[in-house]
Amino acid sequence: MDILTSCLFCGILLLLIVATVTISALRRYVDYGVDPAVLDTFRTRLRAWWILFGALACFFVFGQRATTFFFFLLSIGVLREYITLTPKSPVDHQTLFWIYVLFTPLQFLLVGVDPTWFESVTGLTPYQVFSVLLPGYVFLVLPGFMAVSGDPKRFLERTAKLQLGLIVCVYAMSYAPALLTMGPVEPAMPPAVSELEAEINGSMLDNTAPMTGQLAGETVGSQGGPYFRLLFFFVIIVQFGDVFQYLWSQISHRHVVAPNINATKTWEGLLGGAVTTALLGVSLWFMTPFPKWWQAGLIALITSLIGFAGNMTMSAIKRDRGVSGYGSLIHGHSGLLDRIDSLCFSAPIFYHLAWLFSR
């Protein structure tokens, strides 16, 4: 375990403890003039942060497969919350059985499998399979399962809502632990180089690892390595991006984006939160394998914008169903999906940008 990763882990743990104690103290003494609604908002967010910190702790202690299993359980939880709000027929229970028992576990199994072993057996990388399993094959099979059940009532609506749930709660979520198995970065060789020169240069590169980016020869998903810090960076950016958007929205309520969807989301919150998150990403550049500081800022900016889209999308679903939250899986607030919807939406785009920038 390298010193930088240990310091980051202990720093976040200390920050969460201080924040939890502070919020608890302020809720007991309301004479400080702090809005109780703001305190309740941060209290519910803190609970979600502790859960996500638990996912990082799993990898910190037990390794990459434990983290993948944690996100699998998290995916099952948010999918359950989503399913409870969707219109469905009693005959859809058979389809839901296969979603819970086969399709979702298979998705995360492909994410957590050893890439080297999988490629040696199948000739394919795990990404080539898990990136198309749900949006490709399962989306073709799922309507067939529902059709043979014999209930045509609201068939298109039921199918579409189940597919959206799989995309958001399972497929997109799986890209978060997939960051741990992206693989080492291969230094690019000049095109006009002989085989002998390439071999010599390759040996030199192995012995002189660059200061930034993935170190040559490091094990995929190595505990405490750069891809663990990349997952750490992603979780921090998403969660603080939500907080920044909320705080900037509290400054001005004059320009609400969509009052009928979410009355607390303003254009000021979107723009101010995105810029602030980008600055946070630049300051945390040392946590990433990106060779340029602006890449960390850009990926943080885009992640914040996609997270905002996720918040608005899931809020629209709640308004459509006439509820204020997705459930009570975590005692004391509306639901787990309410807290990590931005993470679900932004995980795939973060994965692909991280893959591009780290190379």
N, C-alpha and C positions, 0 to 999 in steps of 0.2 A: 504494500500500500504506500503510494508516494505521499510526501508531506503536503503537497498542494491539495490533493483530494481530501486528506484527513482534515486539513484546516477548513476547507469549504464545508465539509459535513458538520464539523463541530460549530462553525459559525452560524449555519442555518438552524441547527438545534438550539443554540443559545438565543438566536433572534426569535424563534417561535416561543420559547419559554418566557422571555421578557414580554413579548406581545400578549401572550395569554394572561400573565399575571397583571399586566397593565390594564387590559380590557376588563378583567374581573374586578380590579380595584375601582376603576372609573364607574362601573355599573352599580357599585355599592354606594358611591358618593356622587350624587347627581348635582351637588352644589358647584361643580367645576364649570358648569355651563355648557357641557358637551351634549349634543343632540342624542337622546337615547336610541333613536332609529339608526343613526350612524354607528353607534356602538353595537347594536344588534346585527347590523350588516357585517361588520368586521368580525364579530364573534362567530357567525356562521361560516364565514370564509376561513377563519382560523381552523375550524374543525376539518374542513376539506384539505387545508394545507397539511395538517397533521397526517391525514390519510395518505396524501401524495408523498410526504416525507417518509412514511412507512414503506412505500414502494422503493424509494431510494435506499432506505436502510436494509431492505431485503438483499439488494445487490451488494451493498457495502459489506454485509456479513456473509451472505450465502451464495452470491454469484448471479450470473445472468439468467439462468433458468428460473431461479426463485422470483426474480423481478418479472419475467414473462408470465409466470403463474399468478403473481399478484395482479397484474393488469388483466389477466383472463378473468379473475374473480371480480375485478372492478367492472369489466365489460358486462359480465352476467348481471351485476347489480343494476347498472344503468339501463340495460336492455329490459330488465324486468320492470323498472319504473316506466319506461317508454311504452311497453306493451300494455300496461294497465290502462293507458289513456286511449289506445287505438280501438276503433270499432272492429269487432271480430265476431265470427260465428262460432258456435260450439264445435262445429266440425273442423275448425282451424286448429284445434288442440293437437291433432296429429302432426300438422306442419310445425307447430311450435315445439313439439317434442323433438323433432329432428334438428331444429335450429339450436336448441339447447344442448342436445346430447351429441350431435355429430358435427354440424357445420361450424359452430363457434369454437369448440375445442380443437377441431382440425386447423382452423385459421391460426390459432396461437401455437399449436404444435409445430406448424411450419415456420413460425417466427422464431421459436426457441430451439429448433433443431441445429445441430452443429453444421455449419455451411460446408466445411471441407468434406465431412462424411456424406452429406446429402448429395453433393455434386459428384463425388466418386461413385455413388450408387446409381444415380439417375441421369447424370450428365447435365443436370440443370441446377441453377442456384435456387435456394429457397425463395428468393424474391420473385423469380420468374413464375413461381407457382402461387404463393400467397397473394401476390398483387393482382391476380386475375381469378382466384378461386371464387370469391363472393360476387364481385360485379360481373363476372363472366358466366361460369358454369352454374353456380347456385341460383343466380337470377333467372336462368333459363329453366331450371328444375323446379324452383319454388312455385311459379304459377301452375305448373302441371300437378304438383301435390295438392294445391288448393282446388283445382278444377275437378279432379277425380273424387273429391269429397262430396260433390253433388249439390252444393249450395251456390246458386248464381247471384244471390242477393248481395248488392254492393261489392261485387267481385273485384272490379278494377280498383276501387277505393281501398279495399282490404289488402290487396296485393301490393299496391303502391306504398301503403303505410308500413307494411312489414319490410319491404325492400329498403325504405328510407331508414328504418330502425337498424337494419343490418349494416347499412353503410356507415351511419353515424356512431352507433354504439359498439360495433364489433370491428368492421373493416378499418375505419379511421383510427380507432383506439389502438389497434394492433401495431400501428406505425410508431408508437412511442417506444415500446420495448425493442422494436426492430432497429432503433438507432444503435443498440449495443452490438449488432451483428453486421454493421455496414461493411466491415472488412478493411484491411490496411490499404493505405494509399500507395499506389505504385508511382515512383518518380518518372516523369515523362522523359524519354530518350529522344535525341535529335533524329530526324528521319533518315539522314544520309550517314549512317554509322555502320561500320562493318561489324560482323559477328564477334570478332576478337575484341574490338574496341568496346562494344556493348557489354561484353562479359567483364572487361576490366573496369569500365565505368560503373557497372552494377555492383561489383565488389567494393569499389570506393564508396558508393552511396550507402551500402550496408554498414560500412564502418564509420561513416560521418553522417549521423542523423541530423536533419534540419532542426533549427530552433523552434519553428512553428509547424503545425500540421501533425499528421500521424507519424510517429517514429517508425523507422524502417524495421521490419521484422517483429513488430509487436503483435501479440496474440489477439485475434478477433474477440471482442467482448471481454478483454482482460480486466480483471477486477481492479477498480481504481484508475483505469487508463483514460485516455482522452475521450473515448466514446461514452464512458460513464459520466464524465464531466459535461459532455454534450447533452446527454439526457437531463442532467442537473440544470444546465443552462436553459434548456427548453421549458422545463417545469417552472423555473424562476421567471422567465420572460412571460409565459402565459398568465401566471397568477398575478404578477405585478402589473402586467398590462391591463387586466381587469380592474385592479385597484386604481390605477392611474386614470382609466376612463371614468370610473365612478367619482373620483375626487374632482376631476375637471368638470364633470357634469354637474356637481354640486355648486360650482362657482357661478354657473349661469344656466337657467332653465328656459331661456328665451327661444332657443332654436332646437326644439325637440325633433328628432329624426322622424319618428313615426308614433304619434301619440296613442293611436289605437292598438299598437303592438307593445310598446314599452315607453311609459311616460318619463322614465328617468334617463334615457339615452339621448344625449344632445350631440349636435355637430361639434360643439366646443369640446365635449368629452372625447369624441372620436379622434379629432385632430390633435388635441393636447395630449391625450393618452398615447397615441401612436408616436408622436415626436419624443415624448418622455421615455417611452419604452425603447425607442431606437437609441437614445442616449445611454440608457441602462445597458443595452446590448453592447455598445462600444466600450463602456467601462468594464464589462465582463468578458471582453475579447480573449483574455488570457485563458478562459475556461474552454475555448473552442479549438478545433484543429484547423481553423481557417487561416490562411497566410496573410490576409489583409484585414485591417481593423474595420473598414467600411463594410465588409461582408457581414460581420457580426451585427452591425447597426442596421443594415438592410434587411437581413433575415428577421431581426427583432421587429422592425417596422411592419413587414408583411405579415408576420405572425400575429401582431396586434390587430391588424385590419381584418384578417380572416377570423380571429377570435371574436371580434365584434359581430361579424356576419353570423357566426354560430350562436351567439347570444340572442340576436334578433330572430333567427330562424326558430330556435326552440321556444322563445317567447310567443311567437306567432302560433305555434302548435298549441301552447297552453291556452291562449286566448280563444282559439278555435274550439277547444274542448271545454272552455268555461271553468278552468281551474287556475289556482295561483301558484302551484308548484307540482313537481313530478312525483312526490312521495314523501315518506317519512323514514327512509332507511337509516338516516342519521338523526337521532333524537334531537329535537330542538329547532330544526329548520326544514324547509320545504322539500328538499330532496338532493340526492347526490348528483344527478344529472344537471340540476340547476347550477351547481358549482363548477363542473368540469366540462360543460358543453363547449366552451371555447377551446379547451385542450383537444377534444374529439375532432373538432373541425380543422384545427390548425396542424395536427400531427402529420398528415400526409404531405402537405406543402412544405413543412419544415424539413421532413425527411429528404425530399427530393432536392431542395435547395442546399441542405447540408451536404448531400452526396456530391452535388455540383461544385460547391465552394471548396470543399476539403480536397478536391482534386485539381 
